[in-house]
Amino acid sequence: MTTTAADVTKPDFQGHRKHFIFTDEHQQLRESIRRFVIKELQPHSEEWEQQTFPNWVFQRMGELGFLGLDKPEEYGGQGGDYYSSLVLSEEIVHAHCGGLAMGLAVHTDMAMPPILAFGTEDQKQEWVVPAIKGEKILCLGITEPDAGSDVAGIKTRAVKDGNEYVINGSKTFITNGHRADVIVLVTKTDSDAGYDGFTLFLVPMDLPGVIREKKLEKLGMHASDTALLAFQDVRVPDTAVLGQVGKGFYHIMWELQGERMIGAAGCVAGAQHVFDRTLEYAKERTAFGRSIGHFQVIRHKFAEMATKIETARQMVYTTAWRFQNGEYPVREISMAKLYAARIAVEVADECIQIHGGNGYMKEYGVERVWRDMRLNRIGAGTDEIMLDVIGRSYGL
Ligand SMILES: Cc1cc2nc3c(=O)[nH]c(=O)nc-3n(C[C@H](O)[C@H](O)[C@H](O)COP(=O)(O)OP(=O)(O)OC[C@H]3O[C@@H](n4cnc5c(N)ncnc54)[C@H](O)[C@@H]3O)c2cc1C
């Protein structure tokens, strides 16, 4: 077949949106995750909004190999690249369940990476291997009632006592906190050592003194469980230290970069998904004798949203490419997280507007997207903290 100049210049708006970071294998993975999510998870979306998603989701996704896509094969992972993790975060939006996406991401992309990066072989065998199978559930404890953005201000203490440490303190807003088998816990081991006084621990959640105090009620992300936890004289052996004693602050700052990356990717995916659903709606809904999408003002809303989503997507993919290639681009990760979270909330808000009164109704699910998305401007580092990280990166 010969290609004419006319063919070349003809715009193809239906064209496949495959970015250069993705291969055909990623595409196949994408299709198989999407099939699974639509068939096995999406039908439960409403039920899980009422009562949080059940633990069998971890087991089922473990069986399918979806909890260790980018994790080493020696621990049961698929040995894929970082982009395979992005694929999961993009496809999980088809579950229509932000809380589920968050619970899974905490497990695979927030709590698991520090164990793989800093853990001993025994710790990886004990926690990562069953976590990838979906048999053990992980959570991550940084935030406390009196310290969130100011991580260095945490009060949870771990005091050495012979071959053990004794932990006292509390953590709040902990995703998976009620269901988790183990927590990656940020503590202070030396109050006088500044940033060198923090240590991470792997604390089994069934130890005496670990108290799951309260299930917290939230604006959105209802399908996730969010816990207030207390640690009262919890004794752990010194083999529970994760990474180096005194280096916990640096370990957790490293972890936060992956957390922000995957959060940004989820925001783009969530924004795209609600955009697509709203586009269908705007084509079908009529007013004044035409579909509402044909009013210029509505058409321009879609144009604005699409441009923002595409911008955020390019930031996420380019930053992910650098991440995959061994760079540690804190500034750009912060920019991607900030921008993607902001536009996801804006897009969800605009989609409610385009739905009119229906957008305000639970039945259409758009208000739920807004409620779920709103978290992203707070969790994993607020907008203000992202701006501060970016600003400081210029020496200010
Ligand atoms: C649903 C949900 C799930 C979460 N899951 C987890 C989890 O699994 N594990 C975990 O450890 N944490 C979790 N978090 C906690 C989350 O990361 C924190 O809420 C977030 O980091 C903000 O901390 P904070 O709530 O203490 O707010 P604060 O730090 O008290 O901030 C309050 C306000 O002050 C602003 N501010 C603070 N410092 C500065 C500054 N230096 N400059 C400018 N403005 C500033 C903030 O931007 C914000 O607007 C979760 C939170 C929620 C809501």
The ligand as an SDF file (V2000), in Angstrom:
LIG
                    3D

 53 58  0  0  0  0  0  0  0  0999 V2000
   -6.8710    9.1910   53.4340 C   0  0  0  0  0  0  0  0  0  0  0  0
   -5.4490    9.3740   53.8740 C   0  0  0  0  0  0  0  0  0  0  0  0
   -4.5610    8.3150   53.7940 C   0  0  0  0  0  0  0  0  0  0  0  0
   -3.2540    8.4640   54.2590 C   0  0  0  0  0  0  0  0  0  0  0  0
   -2.4210    7.3710   54.2730 N   0  0  0  0  0  0  0  0  0  0  0  0
   -1.2410    7.4570   54.9400 C   0  0  0  0  0  0  0  0  0  0  0  0
   -0.4440    6.3080   55.1740 C   0  0  0  0  0  0  0  0  0  0  0  0
   -0.7640    5.1990   54.7440 O   0  0  0  0  0  0  0  0  0  0  0  0
    0.6970    6.4500   55.8980 N   0  0  0  0  0  0  0  0  0  0  0  0
    1.1060    7.6370   56.4000 C   0  0  0  0  0  0  0  0  0  0  0  0
    2.1430    7.6980   57.0500 O   0  0  0  0  0  0  0  0  0  0  0  0
    0.3770    8.7730   56.1770 N   0  0  0  0  0  0  0  0  0  0  0  0
   -0.7890    8.7050   55.4820 C   0  0  0  0  0  0  0  0  0  0  0  0
   -1.5400    9.8310   55.2690 N   0  0  0  0  0  0  0  0  0  0  0  0
   -1.0750   11.0960   55.8190 C   0  0  0  0  0  0  0  0  0  0  0  0
   -0.7030   12.1670   54.8120 C   0  0  0  0  0  0  0  0  0  0  0  0
    0.4970   11.8370   54.1620 O   0  0  0  0  0  0  0  0  0  0  0  0
   -0.6540   13.4950   55.5810 C   0  0  0  0  0  0  0  0  0  0  0  0
   -1.9920   13.8300   55.8860 O   0  0  0  0  0  0  0  0  0  0  0  0
    0.0170   14.5970   54.8100 C   0  0  0  0  0  0  0  0  0  0  0  0
    1.3910   14.3490   54.6730 O   0  0  0  0  0  0  0  0  0  0  0  0
   -0.1770   15.9690   55.4740 C   0  0  0  0  0  0  0  0  0  0  0  0
    0.1560   15.9300   56.8300 O   0  0  0  0  0  0  0  0  0  0  0  0
   -0.8960   16.4770   57.9070 P   0  0  0  0  0  0  0  0  0  0  0  0
   -2.2050   15.8810   57.6210 O   0  0  0  0  0  0  0  0  0  0  0  0
   -0.3270   16.2580   59.2490 O   0  0  0  0  0  0  0  0  0  0  0  0
   -1.0150   18.0190   57.6250 O   0  0  0  0  0  0  0  0  0  0  0  0
   -0.1050   19.1740   58.2640 P   0  0  0  0  0  0  0  0  0  0  0  0
    1.3220   18.8150   58.1240 O   0  0  0  0  0  0  0  0  0  0  0  0
   -0.6070   19.4910   59.6270 O   0  0  0  0  0  0  0  0  0  0  0  0
   -0.4200   20.3790   57.2880 O   0  0  0  0  0  0  0  0  0  0  0  0
   -1.5480   21.2330   57.4670 C   0  0  0  0  0  0  0  0  0  0  0  0
   -1.4570   22.3480   56.4230 C   0  0  0  0  0  0  0  0  0  0  0  0
   -0.2680   23.1100   56.6440 O   0  0  0  0  0  0  0  0  0  0  0  0
    0.4970   23.1290   55.4510 C   0  0  0  0  0  0  0  0  0  0  0  0
    1.9280   23.1240   55.7590 N   0  0  0  0  0  0  0  0  0  0  0  0
    2.5940   22.2960   56.6270 C   0  0  0  0  0  0  0  0  0  0  0  0
    3.8970   22.5680   56.5990 N   0  0  0  0  0  0  0  0  0  0  0  0
    4.0790   23.5620   55.7000 C   0  0  0  0  0  0  0  0  0  0  0  0
    5.2150   24.2720   55.2050 C   0  0  0  0  0  0  0  0  0  0  0  0
    6.4570   23.9880   55.6190 N   0  0  0  0  0  0  0  0  0  0  0  0
    5.0260   25.2210   54.2820 N   0  0  0  0  0  0  0  0  0  0  0  0
    3.7860   25.5140   53.8430 C   0  0  0  0  0  0  0  0  0  0  0  0
    2.6710   24.8820   54.2610 N   0  0  0  0  0  0  0  0  0  0  0  0
    2.8190   23.9080   55.1640 C   0  0  0  0  0  0  0  0  0  0  0  0
    0.1110   21.8610   54.7070 C   0  0  0  0  0  0  0  0  0  0  0  0
    0.4080   21.9510   53.3350 O   0  0  0  0  0  0  0  0  0  0  0  0
   -1.3720   21.8040   55.0030 C   0  0  0  0  0  0  0  0  0  0  0  0
   -2.0610   22.6490   54.1130 O   0  0  0  0  0  0  0  0  0  0  0  0
   -2.8260    9.7140   54.7640 C   0  0  0  0  0  0  0  0  0  0  0  0
   -3.7150   10.7940   54.7900 C   0  0  0  0  0  0  0  0  0  0  0  0
   -5.0060   10.6390   54.3820 C   0  0  0  0  0  0  0  0  0  0  0  0
   -5.9340   11.8240   54.4720 C   0  0  0  0  0  0  0  0  0  0  0  0
  1  2  1  0
  2  3  1  0
  2 52  2  0
  3  4  2  0
  4  5  1  0
  4 50  1  0
  5  6  2  0
  6  7  1  0
  6 13  1  0
  7  8  2  0
  7  9  1  0
  9 10  1  0
 10 11  2  0
 10 12  1  0
 12 13  2  0
 13 14  1  0
 14 15  1  0
 14 50  1  0
 15 16  1  0
 16 17  1  0
 16 18  1  0
 18 19  1  0
 18 20  1  0
 20 21  1  0
 20 22  1  0
 22 23  1  0
 23 24  1  0
 24 25  2  0
 24 26  1  0
 24 27  1  0
 27 28  1  0
 28 29  2  0
 28 30  1  0
 28 31  1  0
 31 32  1  0
 32 33  1  0
 33 34  1  0
 33 48  1  0
 34 35  1  0
 35 36  1  0
 35 46  1  0
 36 37  1  0
 36 45  1  0
 37 38  2  0
 38 39  1  0
 39 40  1  0
 39 45  2  0
 40 41  1  0
 40 42  2  0
 42 43  1  0
 43 44  2  0
 44 45  1  0
 46 47  1  0
 46 48  1  0
 48 49  1  0
 50 51  2  0
 51 52  1  0
 52 53  1  0
M  END
$$$$
